[in-house]
């Protein structure tokens, strides 16, 4: 991955698209939450979604693995392509889709069970029953979430006893355990202190080598620190999308410029 001379990864020209949206519209009953969103999200990079509260960022994120299907009255018009194939085709296996496109939520949500069982939960759900394979997946995933050294001797300890930052990394490990291709992260650091936030950001930069990551954040500094591409949403529209350095240093739309410079939002 090329960098900007200070170590921060930058977008590469001609990057392969992992996810594309075409004329994507989302309605909650009669309310139009997203309007004609067209975007191409590159593989194995971090894409940040910014914008004021209620602008459609999280609604858009949930479209990418059909989490909005679980909301009464939600309906989608347009399309989302994963590796060139529509995820809204009638024959789409939604459970398999959500295995490929995992989500980490705003607040850590460990199950009231051991650390080990939290991480093994997904693989078991998908049919992995062999203990040796489960042990391998748990260690691999907890290591991948940069949590192994802190919990390796206490895997049978309740996950509820972990700190907030550890619980969020456990949530990431739980997603990694089902071996996804894409990680969706909805404000993953909003409830964390600066030290825990730094660890999550470092982790994202490591995971980017293997996964496509899309993160919703209100933290402008976070978006500029970790992402290679940024999209600015306002009132359900994708106002501007491009390399992060361009969005923050030379945006094309005045509304983007106003937002990143703190003049509204």
C-alpha positions as CSV (number, residue, x, y, z in Angstrom):
1,X,0.0,0.0,0.0
2,X,1.5,3.4,-1.0
3,X,1.7,6.1,1.7
4,X,1.8,9.9,1.8
5,X,5.4,10.1,3.1
6,X,4.2,10.2,6.8
7,X,3.2,6.6,6.9
8,X,-0.5,7.1,6.2
9,X,-1.9,4.8,3.4
10,X,-3.4,6.6,0.5
11,X,-5.8,5.6,-2.2
12,X,-4.4,3.9,-5.3
13,X,-5.5,4.7,-8.8
14,X,-7.7,2.1,-10.5
15,X,-8.4,0.1,-7.3
16,X,-10.6,-2.9,-7.7
17,X,-14.2,-2.4,-6.5
18,X,-15.4,-4.8,-3.9
19,X,-18.8,-3.2,-3.5
20,X,-20.8,-1.0,-5.8
21,X,-24.1,0.7,-5.4
22,X,-26.3,1.7,-8.3
23,X,-29.1,4.2,-7.9
24,X,-29.5,3.0,-4.3
25,X,-32.7,4.3,-2.6
26,X,-33.9,3.3,0.8
27,X,-37.3,4.0,2.2
28,X,-38.7,3.6,5.7
29,X,-42.4,3.5,5.0
30,X,-42.9,6.8,3.2
31,X,-39.7,8.4,4.4
32,X,-36.8,8.4,1.8
33,X,-33.7,7.8,3.8
34,X,-31.3,7.5,0.8
35,X,-31.5,9.0,-2.6
36,X,-29.8,7.6,-5.7
37,X,-26.5,6.7,-4.1
38,X,-23.9,5.6,-6.7
39,X,-20.5,4.6,-5.2
40,X,-17.7,2.1,-5.8
41,X,-15.9,0.9,-2.6
42,X,-12.4,-0.5,-3.3
43,X,-11.2,-3.8,-2.0
44,X,-8.8,-4.1,0.9
45,X,-9.0,-0.4,1.8
46,X,-10.8,1.6,4.4
47,X,-13.7,3.7,3.3
48,X,-15.0,6.2,5.8
49,X,-18.6,7.6,5.8
50,X,-19.0,11.0,7.4
51,X,-21.8,13.5,7.8
52,X,-24.1,15.0,10.5
53,X,-26.4,12.8,12.5
54,X,-29.5,11.5,10.7
55,X,-27.9,12.0,7.2
56,X,-28.1,8.3,6.1
57,X,-24.6,7.0,6.9
58,X,-25.8,4.1,9.0
59,X,-28.8,3.4,6.8
60,X,-26.4,3.1,3.9
61,X,-24.1,0.8,5.8
62,X,-27.0,-1.6,6.7
63,X,-27.9,-1.8,3.0
64,X,-24.5,-3.5,2.3
65,X,-25.4,-6.7,4.1
66,X,-29.2,-6.3,4.1
67,X,-29.6,-5.6,7.8
68,X,-32.4,-3.2,6.8
69,X,-34.4,-6.3,5.9
70,X,-35.0,-6.7,9.7
71,X,-36.7,-3.3,9.9
72,X,-40.5,-3.1,9.4
73,X,-41.4,-0.9,6.5
74,X,-37.9,-0.7,5.0
75,X,-37.6,-1.2,1.3
76,X,-34.7,-0.8,-1.2
77,X,-34.8,0.4,-4.8
78,X,-31.7,0.3,-6.9
79,X,-28.9,-2.3,-6.3
80,X,-25.9,-3.3,-4.3
81,X,-23.2,-5.4,-6.0
82,X,-20.7,-7.6,-4.1
83,X,-17.9,-8.7,-6.4
84,X,-20.2,-7.8,-9.3
85,X,-23.2,-9.8,-8.2
86,X,-26.4,-8.3,-6.8
87,X,-27.0,-9.0,-3.1
88,X,-30.7,-8.2,-3.7
89,X,-31.3,-11.0,-6.1
90,X,-34.1,-13.3,-5.1
91,X,-31.8,-16.3,-4.8
92,X,-29.3,-14.5,-2.5
93,X,-28.6,-16.6,0.7
94,X,-28.9,-13.7,3.2
95,X,-27.2,-15.7,6.0
96,X,-24.2,-16.4,3.7
97,X,-24.2,-12.8,2.7
98,X,-23.9,-11.7,6.3
99,X,-21.1,-14.2,6.8
100,X,-19.2,-12.6,3.9
101,X,-20.1,-9.0,5.0
102,X,-19.9,-8.8,8.8
103,X,-20.9,-5.9,11.0
104,X,-19.4,-4.4,14.2
105,X,-21.9,-2.2,16.0
106,X,-21.5,1.1,17.8
107,X,-21.7,-0.3,21.3
108,X,-19.8,-3.5,22.3
109,X,-22.3,-6.3,22.5
110,X,-20.7,-9.4,24.0
111,X,-23.0,-12.3,24.7
112,X,-23.3,-13.3,28.4
113,X,-20.9,-16.3,28.0
114,X,-17.2,-16.9,28.0
115,X,-14.7,-15.2,25.8
116,X,-14.2,-18.5,24.0
117,X,-17.9,-19.1,23.4
118,X,-18.4,-15.6,22.2
119,X,-15.9,-16.1,19.4
120,X,-16.9,-19.7,18.7
121,X,-20.6,-18.8,18.5
122,X,-20.6,-17.8,14.8
123,X,-18.6,-20.8,13.5
124,X,-20.8,-23.2,15.5
125,X,-23.9,-21.5,13.9
126,X,-22.4,-22.2,10.5
127,X,-21.8,-25.8,11.2
128,X,-18.2,-26.0,12.7
129,X,-18.3,-28.5,15.5
130,X,-14.8,-30.0,15.6
131,X,-13.1,-28.8,18.8
132,X,-9.7,-28.5,17.2
133,X,-11.0,-26.4,14.4
134,X,-13.0,-24.2,16.9
135,X,-9.8,-23.8,19.0
136,X,-7.9,-22.7,15.8
137,X,-10.6,-20.2,14.8
138,X,-10.9,-18.7,18.2
139,X,-7.1,-18.2,18.6
140,X,-6.8,-16.9,15.0
141,X,-9.6,-14.5,15.5
142,X,-8.7,-13.2,18.9
143,X,-5.1,-12.7,17.6
144,X,-6.5,-10.9,14.6
145,X,-8.4,-8.5,16.9
146,X,-5.2,-7.7,18.8
147,X,-6.7,-9.2,22.0
148,X,-4.9,-12.5,22.4
149,X,-2.1,-11.4,24.7
150,X,-4.6,-9.9,27.1
151,X,-7.0,-12.8,27.3
152,X,-5.2,-16.0,26.3
153,X,-5.0,-17.3,29.9
154,X,-8.7,-16.4,30.6
155,X,-10.7,-17.6,27.6
156,X,-13.2,-19.2,30.0
157,X,-13.7,-15.9,31.8
158,X,-17.0,-14.1,31.2
159,X,-16.8,-11.6,28.3
160,X,-18.8,-9.2,30.4
161,X,-15.8,-8.8,32.7
162,X,-13.7,-7.2,29.9
163,X,-13.2,-3.5,29.6
164,X,-15.2,-1.5,27.0
165,X,-12.2,-1.4,24.6
166,X,-11.6,-5.1,25.0
167,X,-15.3,-5.9,24.5
168,X,-15.2,-4.0,21.2
169,X,-12.2,-5.9,20.1
170,X,-13.9,-9.1,21.1
171,X,-16.9,-8.0,18.9
172,X,-14.4,-7.7,16.0
173,X,-12.9,-11.1,16.8
174,X,-16.4,-12.6,16.8
175,X,-16.9,-11.2,13.3
176,X,-13.5,-12.4,12.1
177,X,-14.3,-15.9,13.3
178,X,-16.8,-16.5,10.5
179,X,-14.0,-15.5,8.0
180,X,-15.7,-12.6,6.2
181,X,-14.5,-10.6,3.3
182,X,-15.9,-7.2,4.3
183,X,-16.1,-5.5,7.7
184,X,-18.8,-2.9,8.3
185,X,-18.1,-0.8,11.4
186,X,-20.8,1.6,12.7
187,X,-19.2,4.1,15.0
188,X,-17.0,1.4,16.6
189,X,-15.1,3.9,18.8
190,X,-17.9,6.3,19.9
191,X,-18.1,4.7,23.4
192,X,-14.4,4.3,23.9
193,X,-11.7,6.4,25.6
194,X,-8.8,7.7,23.5
195,X,-6.5,4.8,24.4
196,X,-9.0,2.2,23.3
197,X,-9.8,4.2,20.2
198,X,-6.2,4.3,19.2
199,X,-6.0,0.5,19.5
200,X,-9.1,0.0,17.3
201,X,-7.7,2.4,14.7
202,X,-4.3,0.5,14.7
203,X,-6.2,-2.7,14.4
204,X,-8.2,-1.4,11.4
205,X,-5.1,-0.5,9.6
206,X,-3.7,-4.0,10.1
207,X,-7.0,-5.7,9.1
208,X,-7.1,-3.6,5.9
209,X,-4.4,-5.9,4.4
210,X,-7.0,-8.7,4.4
211,X,-10.4,-7.1,4.5
212,X,-12.4,-4.4,2.8
213,X,-13.5,-2.1,5.6
214,X,-16.3,0.5,5.6
215,X,-16.6,2.7,8.7
216,X,-19.2,5.2,9.8
217,X,-17.7,7.9,12.0
218,X,-18.6,11.3,13.4
219,X,-14.9,11.7,14.2
220,X,-13.4,13.7,11.4
221,X,-9.8,13.1,12.6
222,X,-10.5,9.4,12.7
223,X,-11.7,9.4,9.1
224,X,-8.6,11.4,8.0
225,X,-6.3,9.1,10.0
226,X,-7.4,5.7,8.9
227,X,-9.3,5.8,5.6
228,X,-8.2,5.9,2.0
229,X,-11.6,7.0,0.6
230,X,-14.3,9.1,2.2
231,X,-17.9,9.7,1.4
232,X,-19.8,12.7,2.7
233,X,-23.6,12.2,3.3
234,X,-26.1,15.0,3.8
235,X,-29.9,14.5,4.0
236,X,-29.7,11.0,2.5
237,X,-27.6,12.0,-0.5
238,X,-23.9,11.1,-1.1
239,X,-22.7,14.7,-1.7
240,X,-19.1,13.8,-2.5
241,X,-16.9,10.7,-2.6
242,X,-13.2,10.3,-3.3
243,X,-9.7,9.9,-1.9
244,X,-9.7,11.0,1.7
245,X,-6.8,13.5,1.2
246,X,-8.9,15.2,-1.5
247,X,-12.1,15.3,0.5
248,X,-10.3,16.9,3.5
249,X,-7.9,19.2,1.7
250,X,-9.6,20.2,-1.6
251,X,-13.3,19.1,-1.6
252,X,-15.2,20.0,-4.8
253,X,-18.6,20.7,-3.2
254,X,-19.0,23.7,-0.9
255,X,-21.2,21.7,1.5
256,X,-18.4,19.2,2.0
257,X,-15.9,22.0,2.6
258,X,-18.2,23.6,5.2
259,X,-18.7,20.3,7.0
260,X,-15.0,19.2,7.2
261,X,-14.0,22.7,8.3
262,X,-16.6,22.6,11.1
263,X,-18.9,25.2,9.7
264,X,-22.0,23.0,10.3
265,X,-22.9,19.6,11.6
